């Protein structure tokens, strides 16, 4: 376990039991949320890769042009 996690646990141990439970619920929810985000992001990578290939083909064939973000209106 890392130093920061040890410090977190030591500080949390100083809290009253009901507050420890509240904080534990928040931290566990955050961890679960992070895992869900990672899973959702990973699941989109194949589709994003296919879309990028399609766009590259459209640009190469002249059907589309890349955006020029430096150009002023």
N, C-alpha and C positions, 0 to 999 in steps of 0.2 A: 504494500500500500504506500502511496506517495505521501510526502510531507504535508501537502495541503489537505489531503483527505484525513490524515491523522489529526491535524489541527481542527478541521471541521468537526470531527467526531468528539474531540475533547471539548470544544466550545458548546456543541449541542448537548453534551452530557451535563453541562452546568444549568441547562434550562429545566423548568418544571416538567414532569412527565407528560402533561397534556400538550405543552408547547412542543416537546420533542416529537410527539405523534403527529402534530400538525405539520411541522417542518419535514418530517420523514415522508408524509403523504405528498407534499409539494415536490420534494426532490425525486421521489419515485415517479410521479407524474411527468416531470421534466425529462427524466431518463426515457420513459416510455414514448413520450412525444418525439424525442430525438431519434429514437429507433424507427418510429413510424415515418418520419421525414426521410431518413436515410433509405428506408425500403421503397418509399414512393419515388424518390429521386432515382434510385437504381433501376426501377421498373420503367422509367421513361427513356433511358439511354439508347436503346435500340431504335425507338421511334425517332428520337432526335437525330441520330446518325443517318437514318433513311431520309428524313426531311432535308438535312444538309446536303446529301448527295443529289436529291432532286433539284434543289436550288442551284447547286453548282452546274448541273446539266442545263437548266434553264438559262443561266447566265452565259454559259459557253455557247449555247445555240442562239443567243441574241433575243430570247423571249423575255428576258428580264435583265435589269442592271442593278449592280450593288448600290446601296444607299451611300450618298456622299454626305456624311455628317458634318463635315467642315464647311460645306457650301452654305452661304447665307441665303435666305429667301429674298 
